[in-house]
Every structure is written in C-alpha cells, then in structure tokens.
Amino acid sequence: MPNTPSSNKRLRQNGVRRLRNRATRSTMRSSVKRVREAVEANDLDTAKDAYKMACRKLDQAAAKNVIHKNVASRTKSRLNAAIKKIAQAA
C-alpha cells in the first residue's frame, strides 16, 4: 500500500498504463495469429491482408514501447517470409 501521495499517484498511473499495454499487446498478438492461421491454410489473399494489419499493429506496439522495435521487425520479417513461401508453392 503506498504511503505518500506521489506513490499513490504512481500506483494509479501504473494500473492505467498496464491495462492500455495489455490491450495493445492483445490486439497485436491476435493480428499476428490471423496471419499464421492464413498461412497454415495456404490462403494467400487472406494472409496478405492480415499481414498488412499485423504490420500496423506491430509498429504501433513498438512505438508505444510495449515491445522492442527489433522484435517488431523480426516478427514482420518472419511473417513475410512465410507468406512468400506459400506464394512460391502456389
């Protein structure tokens, strides 16, 4: 339990930020999951559309420091490689 007014405010701020970060992380993970599911189903058009949204969500999460920018870049690269792989197979 916080003792000073400043630590009480810090506790409130941390709670709000935690909820905001969880929402950002959740939407980001869901969008990445949609891309992976489309790739597994060999659905190229859906995968490309979902990839655009996933890139946007990953960049937003990186901009808000929810994830590191290199993690966002690496994830986008791996998703794009998976899409290219099913494009070549088709």
Secondary structure, DSSP 8 states (H G I E B T S, - for coil): ---SHHHHHHHHHHHHHHHHHHHHHHHHHHHHHHHHHHHHTT-HHHHHHHHHHHHHHHHHHHHTTSS-HHHHHHHHHHHHHHHHHHHHH-
